[in-house]
Amino acid sequence: MKATQLLKGVLEGCVLLVVLEDEVYGYELVQKLKTYGFTEIVAGTVYPLLQKLEKQGYLNSMMRHSPDGPDRKYYRITPQGRIHCAEFIDQWARLTTNVDHLITRNGGYIDEEKE
């Protein structure tokens, strides 16, 4: 399984966590995700997700002047987005606990030669 397949399910929560830190514009968000280790993330994945999160009421946006070119659309988390983010954190904690438990039961590795 590729990491990108696993990431699709959690990217929404990760985006909200980044926006929770401070308001960001799209390209800046992509760069921040990359600094957190999400190196395979591309703008074509993030921009539609930002639109979806805004439509769901988890983010607000506003256009701001940019000294480096065209105006930029900045995103800020809403109170509803904070609640959704907290729910993501709870779900993630439960999921990682369960997966870690299974991994530990198997000694932390898989013997690929064993049948």
KAMOHU-V496556 format. One record per pair of residues at least 24 apart in sequence whose C-alpha atoms are under 6 Angstrom apart, sorted by the first residue. I is the first residue (numbers start at 0). GAP is how many residues later the second one is. D is the distance in Angstrom with one decimal. If there is no record, write none. Layout:
BEGIN
I/GAP/D, I/GAP/D
END
This chain:
BEGIN
12/75/5.8, 22/52/5.3, 22/53/4.6, 23/50/5.2, 23/51/5.4, 24/48/5.5, 24/49/4.3, 24/50/6.0
END
